[in-house]
């Protein structure tokens, strides 16, 4: 039935598949640190939890994701994203319901830890695999659309949670997120998602023909197709992993504690929510720019530019004294995050091909989720030790510059 449908469409069906992945990317933000930041103040106020204690749940989830990623990645190469993304959405919705019933820190750790594992591994692998397998020439643009959907989710879900919390409390806020995850994370994927273009008689990018995959090569005779074992023997993979470890520790650390930092600087919770949403909107706009630029310039350049923007944003955040600079810092840091969410998967697909993308991405993902585990914990610990987020933001600014240097050293693996 889908074969007949796609033959009648006036556009390449890959864009519809990317649209399904965008829905999944948006609803996975129910377990993002940005969304959790909206719940920190009311939950900590009710239970008396420390910021370090709450941040630990993010780290637990990231650890679970890192351990499972190498085993889950190959499943997407063999079975595609449809069923796994649907199951992931249902499981995350169940976790949101469990969070609404939180009575202890242990309960919170289990419920949010599992949801964070789902967020960091199957959702990430499933959505990035869609863009990697359906596009080659326009891969950066397709990945940028996925990042755009992350920004949309980060704009809508925290704001929706804040509105519901203001009217019905934080438990009702978690229940509202559970409903949103099911509606947008299951229905489109059930009816429209397809594993790869060859399954319905198409080629990547909608081309009439495509080169056959040749392992470990990248010449005109064949499409690049490194196996996981081959990729692990290249400096390129390890440099990309080092880069993602650094930048995602910064992204997660700042995202979780950005709202509490603003409140501590005397900004009202309502204005804080709009500043956080501005950060998310900047991610959306930035990802579009990186998507258009990323198909035209070397990927290491865009990786370095992303890290540099994050450094500027972190420095501006440390100097925030009122809403104007808060909005400016959100724009700068959000622009950098838009780049790091878009370009690392593009780098992996461009360097190693799409045939084994899930398996290779599964090996690289622990570096990303490991960074997301360390960052929030580091920021929370420095806050509890010093009484402010200033030292944490200064540390993150310095690490961003280090990541930019690592990116500039990254190059495509030698072709055989």
C-alpha positions in Angstrom: 0.0 0.0 0.0 2.8 2.4 0.8 4.5 1.7 -2.5 1.4 2.8 -4.3 1.1 5.9 -2.1 4.6 7.1 -2.6 4.3 6.8 -6.3 1.5 9.4 -6.2 3.2 11.8 -3.9 4.6 15.1 -5.4 7.6 15.0 -3.1 10.2 12.4 -1.9 8.6 10.2 0.7 11.8 10.5 2.9 10.6 13.8 4.0 7.4 12.2 5.4 9.5 9.6 7.2 11.7 12.4 8.7 8.4 14.1 9.8 7.6 11.0 11.9 11.1 11.1 13.4 10.6 14.8 14.2 7.5 13.9 16.2 9.5 11.3 18.1 12.3 13.8 18.7 9.8 16.4 20.0 8.1 14.2 22.5 11.3 12.6 23.8 11.9 16.0 25.4 9.5 15.0 28.2 12.7 13.5 29.7 15.1 16.3 28.7 17.0 18.2 31.4 15.4 21.4 30.2 11.9 20.0 30.9 13.1 18.6 34.2 14.4 22.0 35.2 10.8 23.3 35.3 10.0 20.6 37.9 13.1 21.2 40.1 11.9 24.1 42.2 8.4 22.6 43.1 9.7 19.1 43.7 12.7 20.2 45.7 10.5 22.5 47.7 8.1 19.7 48.6 10.6 17.0 49.4 13.6 19.1 50.5 15.9 17.5 47.9 19.3 19.0 47.0 20.2 20.0 43.5 23.0 17.4 43.5 20.4 14.8 44.5 18.1 15.6 41.7 20.9 15.8 39.2 21.9 12.3 40.1 18.8 10.9 38.5 20.0 12.3 35.1 23.3 10.7 35.6 21.7 7.3 36.4 19.6 7.5 33.2 22.7 8.4 31.2 24.7 5.5 32.6 21.9 3.1 31.7 21.8 4.6 28.2 25.5 4.4 27.7 25.6 0.7 28.7 22.7 -0.2 26.4 23.6 1.8 23.3 26.1 -0.7 21.8 23.5 -3.5 22.0 20.6 -1.4 20.8 22.3 0.2 17.8 22.5 -2.8 15.6 18.8 -3.5 16.1 18.0 -0.4 14.1 20.1 -1.6 11.2 18.3 -4.9 11.2 14.7 -4.0 12.0 14.4 -0.3 11.4 13.0 2.5 13.6 9.2 2.0 13.5 8.5 -0.6 16.2 11.4 0.5 18.5 10.3 4.2 18.4 6.7 3.2 19.2 7.7 1.0 22.1 10.0 3.8 23.4 7.2 6.4 23.3 4.9 4.1 25.3 7.6 3.3 27.8 8.4 7.0 28.3 4.7 7.9 28.8 4.5 5.2 31.5 7.5 6.8 33.2 5.8 10.2 33.2 2.8 8.6 34.9 5.1 7.1 37.5 6.8 10.5 38.0 3.4 12.0 38.8 3.2 9.5 41.7 6.6 10.2 43.1 6.8 9.8 46.9 10.6 9.4 47.5 13.9 10.1 45.9 14.4 6.4 45.1 11.1 6.4 43.2 12.1 9.5 41.3 15.5 7.9 40.4 13.8 4.8 39.0 11.1 6.6 37.0 13.2 9.4 35.7 16.3 7.2 35.3 14.4 4.8 33.0 12.8 7.7 31.0 16.2 9.3 30.6 17.7 6.0 29.3 15.0 5.8 26.7 15.6 9.5 25.8 19.3 9.1 25.4 19.5 5.8 23.5 16.6 4.3 21.6 15.1 7.6 20.7 18.4 9.1 19.6 19.4 6.1 17.6 16.0 5.6 16.0 15.6 9.2 14.8 19.1 9.8 13.6 19.1 6.4 11.8 16.0 7.6 9.8 17.9 10.6 8.4 21.1 8.7 7.9 19.5 5.9 5.9 17.0 8.0 3.8 19.5 10.8 2.8 23.0 11.2 1.6 23.4 14.4 -0.4 20.9 16.3 1.8 21.8 14.5 5.0 22.8 17.6 7.0 19.5 19.2 6.1 17.5 16.2 7.2 19.4 16.0 10.5 18.8 19.7 11.0 15.1 19.1 10.7 15.4 16.5 13.5 17.2 19.1 15.6 14.5 21.6 14.8 12.0 19.2 16.2 14.1 18.9 19.4 14.0 22.7 19.7 10.2 22.6 19.1 9.8 20.0 21.8 12.1 22.0 24.2 10.0 25.1 23.5 6.6 23.6 23.9 7.0 20.9 26.6 8.7 23.0 29.3 6.3 25.8 28.7 3.2 23.5 28.7 4.5 21.9 31.9 5.0 25.3 33.6 1.5 26.3 32.7 0.0 23.1 34.0 2.1 23.2 37.2 1.0 26.8 37.8 -2.7 25.7 37.6 -2.7 22.1 38.9 0.7 21.3 40.5 3.8 19.4 39.4 2.1 16.0 39.5 -0.5 17.1 37.0 2.3 18.5 34.9 3.9 15.0 34.5 0.5 13.5 33.6 0.0 16.1 30.9 3.4 15.2 29.4 2.4 11.5 29.4 -0.6 12.2 27.2 1.5 14.4 24.7 4.1 11.6 24.4 1.5 9.0 23.4 -0.4 11.2 20.9 2.7 12.4 19.0 5.0 9.5 19.6 2.9 6.6 18.5 0.2 7.5 15.9 2.3 9.0 13.1 5.0 6.3 13.4 2.5 3.5 13.3 1.1 4.5 10.0 3.9 6.2 8.1 7.4 5.2 9.2 9.5 3.0 6.9 12.9 1.5 7.6 14.9 2.7 4.6 14.1 3.8 1.0 15.0 0.5 -0.6 12.2 -1.2 1.3 9.6 0.5 -0.9 11.6 0.7 -4.1 13.2 4.1 -3.6 16.8 5.4 -3.4 18.3 7.9 -0.9 17.4 11.5 -1.6 14.8 10.3 -4.2 17.6 9.7 -6.8 16.9 7.4 -9.7 19.9 5.3 -8.9 22.5 5.1 -6.2 26.0 3.5 -5.9 26.3 0.1 -4.3 27.9 0.0 -0.9 31.6 -0.9 -0.8 33.1 -1.6 2.6 35.7 0.9 3.7 35.8 2.8 0.4 34.7 6.3 -0.5 35.5 6.7 -4.2 33.1 7.2 -7.1 32.7 3.5 -7.6 30.8 2.9 -4.4 29.1 4.4 -1.4 31.1 4.5 1.8 30.2 1.6 4.1 32.5 1.1 7.1 31.6 -1.7 9.4 31.6 -1.1 13.2 35.0 -2.9 13.5 36.5 -0.8 10.8 35.3 2.4 12.2 36.7 1.6 15.6 40.2 1.4 14.1 40.0 5.0 12.8 41.1 8.2 14.7 38.0 10.0 13.3 35.6 8.0 15.4 37.5 8.5 18.6 37.9 12.2 18.0 34.2 12.6 17.3 33.5 10.6 20.5 35.9 12.9 22.5 34.1 16.0 21.1 30.6 14.7 21.9 31.7 13.7 25.5 32.8 17.3 26.1 30.0 19.3 24.5 27.2 17.2 25.7 28.4 17.4 29.3 28.2 21.2 28.8 24.8 21.0 27.1 23.2 18.9 29.8 24.9 20.7 32.7 23.7 24.1 31.6 20.3 23.0 30.4 19.3 21.4 33.7 20.5 24.3 35.9 19.8 27.3 33.6 16.3 27.9 35.1 17.4 27.6 38.7 20.4 29.9 38.0 18.0 32.6 36.6 15.7 32.3 39.6 18.7 32.7 41.9 19.7 35.9 40.0 16.3 37.4 40.9 14.4 36.7 37.7 10.8 35.6 38.2 9.7 32.0 37.4 7.4 33.2 34.6 10.2 35.3 32.9 12.6 32.4 33.5 10.2 30.1 31.6 10.2 32.5 28.6 14.0 32.7 28.7 14.3 28.9 28.7 11.9 28.8 25.7 14.0 31.4 23.9 17.0 29.1 24.4 14.9 26.3 22.7 13.8 28.6 19.9 17.5 29.5 19.2 18.2 25.7 18.9 15.5 25.5 16.2 16.7 28.5 14.1 20.4 27.5 14.5 19.8 23.9 13.4 18.2 25.2 10.2 21.3 27.3 9.5 23.7 24.4 10.3 21.6 22.1 8.1 22.0 24.3 5.1 25.7 25.1 5.7 26.5 21.5 6.8 26.0 20.1 3.3 28.4 22.7 1.8 31.4 23.0 4.2 33.6 20.5 6.0 31.9 19.0 9.0 34.8 19.7 11.4 34.3 23.4 10.8 30.7 23.3 11.8 31.5 21.2 14.9 34.1 23.8 16.0 31.7 26.7 15.4 29.1 25.0 17.5 31.5 24.7 20.4 32.6 28.3 20.1 29.0 29.5 20.3 28.5 27.5 23.5 31.6 29.1 25.0 30.2 32.5 24.4 26.8 31.5 25.7 28.3 30.1 28.9 30.3 33.2 29.6 27.2 35.4 29.0 25.2 33.2 31.4 27.8 33.7 34.2 27.3 37.5 33.9 23.4 37.5 33.9 22.0 40.1 36.1 18.6 40.6 34.5 16.3 39.4 31.7 18.0 41.2 28.7 21.3 39.4 29.2 19.4 36.2 30.0 17.8 36.3 26.6 21.1 37.0 24.9 22.8 34.2 26.7 20.0 31.8 25.7 20.3 32.8 22.1 24.1 32.2 22.0 24.1 29.0 23.9 21.0 27.7 22.0 22.7 28.4 18.7 25.7 26.3 19.8 23.5 23.5 21.0 21.6 23.5 17.7 25.0 22.7 16.0 26.0 19.9 18.4 22.6 18.2 18.1 22.8 18.3 14.2 26.4 17.8 13.2 27.9 14.8 15.1 25.5 12.3 13.5 26.2 13.9 10.1 29.9 13.5 10.8 29.5 9.8 11.6 27.3 9.1 8.5 29.5 11.1 6.2 32.7 9.4 7.5 31.5 5.8 7.7 28.3 5.5 5.5 24.7 4.5 6.2 24.9 0.7 6.0 26.1 0.2 9.6 25.1 3.6 10.9 23.1 2.2 13.8 25.9 0.0 15.0 28.5 2.7 14.7 26.3 5.4 16.3 25.6 2.9 19.1 29.3 2.6 19.8 29.7 6.4 19.8 26.6 7.2 21.8 28.0 6.3 25.2 30.4 9.2 24.9 27.4 11.5 24.4 25.2 10.1 27.2 28.3 9.9 29.4 28.8 13.6 29.0 25.2 14.2 29.7 25.6 12.2 33.0 28.7 14.1 34.1 27.6 17.7 33.2 24.5 18.0 35.5 26.2 16.3 38.4 29.3 18.6 38.0 27.2 21.8 37.9 25.1 20.7 40.8 28.1 19.8 42.9 29.9 23.1 42.2 26.7 24.9 43.1 26.3 23.1 46.4 30.0 23.8 47.2 30.1 27.4 46.2 26.5 28.6 46.6 26.2 29.7 43.0 26.5 28.5 39.4 29.3 31.0 38.5 32.2 28.5 38.8 30.3 25.8 36.9 29.6 28.2 34.0 33.2 29.3 33.9 34.3 25.6 33.7 31.9 24.9 30.9 33.1 27.9 28.9 36.7 26.6 29.1 35.6 23.1 28.1 33.7 24.5 25.1 37.0 26.0 23.8 38.7 22.6 24.3 35.9 20.9 22.3 36.4 23.4 19.4 40.1 22.5 19.3 39.3 18.8 19.2 36.8 19.4 16.3 39.4 21.2 14.2 41.6 18.1 14.5 38.9 15.8 13.2 39.1 14.6 9.6 37.5 11.9 7.5 39.2 8.5 7.7 41.7 7.5 5.1 40.1 5.9 2.1 41.4 2.6 0.9 
